[in-house]
Amino acid sequence: MTKKFFTYKNSKISYHSWGKGEEVLILFHGFGDRAALFDVLETSLGQHYKAFAISFPYHGHTEWKEGLFTKTDIVNFIKIILEKEKASSFSILGYSMGGKITMNMVEVFADQINKVILLAPDGIKTHLLYDIHGLPLWFIRLFKFLLKRPKTFFKLNKVIYKWGFLSKFLYDFTKNHFSTTPQRERFFNVSESIHDFKPDLNKLKMILNQKNIPLEMFLGERDEVILPESGEILKEGLKNCQVTFLPKGHLLVDEDLNKVFNSRIFNSEIKNT
């Protein structure tokens, strides 16, 4: 694995590069993660691809100075990688929030994408509390109000958890992503940026079918964030889509995923839905 940077406007974008394959694979992580998340997958994906995992604005070692980020920014990140590698085509993988962004990129790079891999992708069927597009304005305002008073917020969070109205995953999520001022600022900056990335599923399916782009989707059976029914919703009407359920929650990226990829993507031995 090699950690590198490329310059974009006034910012420095961090990415990790690994793999000995000829085809370029671009990987997008989820909220609160970073490019290094995918290093563990070099064992499987690195045998077939030259991978470029990018840290989004407000994440990892990326030094972002442009305010909110847009679809155009992400498109330009991909173009920079392709130009650097002199590549005319590529495959793309997105996890969680990165899955939502990946689905948007399919519309832009439809003629250049060879394969799409989605890991528990946001934007299809997301738990209400995680679905930024579905949250009512009053809830967002209340959430912002409470986070300006973090002591009150975490006391209330603990009480709700003890009463059984909040799962341990949600309880840990709030502790891990809202404890510090930079974390809270990141959440609201990313939330506002990602509002423009809600995928048009009908348009996405039309493109995938017309271009005959294969799609591999992996979901956790116990995922509390991206609901399992996302698989059937996305698969319906697609000609070349495989959905695989894993005995996990939302955290899918680990060493075990190498075995799944070697079987499912490259040898097609794991039973899918």
Phi, psi and omega in degrees: 000138177232125176270127182224176176224150164230152183274135177221113185055241180260010188246164174242121183261123181272140175211157175249138181234134179199168177107153183240012178282169180272331182275138178283136173235125178254131185241134179241126183275181180263180180297134178083356180262193179204173183304324183298342179307323188272357182303327182295343183269004180299328181305320181262301185292330182293342178283341187240340185229161162259108192264144176227105179260122186256135173275122181295163170307141182071013181227153174056222181262009176294131179256096188260125184232020187254009184081216178293150177257157187232174175302320181300321178299313181294320176302316180293327175301313181296317181298323179296316179296315181296320179294319179299321183268357184054043183256138179261346179216165182196167169250163186218140180231134179225136180245129175056241177304324178295334176291319177298316180293322178301316181298327175292324182289334177300322180297324184279320187250032186306324183276356184243349185272130180269321182207147176241130177238122180243130177245112180041060187285134172288156174104358180248293176219094185251144176306139185310317184290343180256352185273096183301321182290336184264351182285133178292154184300322182297326180291317179298318179295319177297318180298315179297319180300314181293322182289343174284349176234070189303326180296316178295318181300312184286331174295315179296320179299318181292319179296314180297322178295315181295329179284351178088011180268359180225128180288163178298323179299313180295321179297314178293325180300314181295321179295321185281338187241357182228011186287327184244161179300315177301323179295318180292321177296320178299316182302312184287325176295315179292319180301316181290322179294315189285350179302330181276003186254013179298119186286146173269099187296323179295317178294320179300313181296321179299316180295313181301320179288315182296320182268357182052049179270120179290142180235127175248126182236134181236131183229150176272132180297331183250022183293125178267352183259298178262110188289142184304332181295352175305326182299309181292324180298315182284323184290331183302121177090353179272140182275332187225069183224131176238134180242128180239129177261132181250147181283061184220177171267224182279335184277092186263337188273105176203184183298328180299332182293336176300317180296320179296314180297316181300325181275310189284312187275318189261335179239348178055048181258338182280136179292134179243173182286000000 
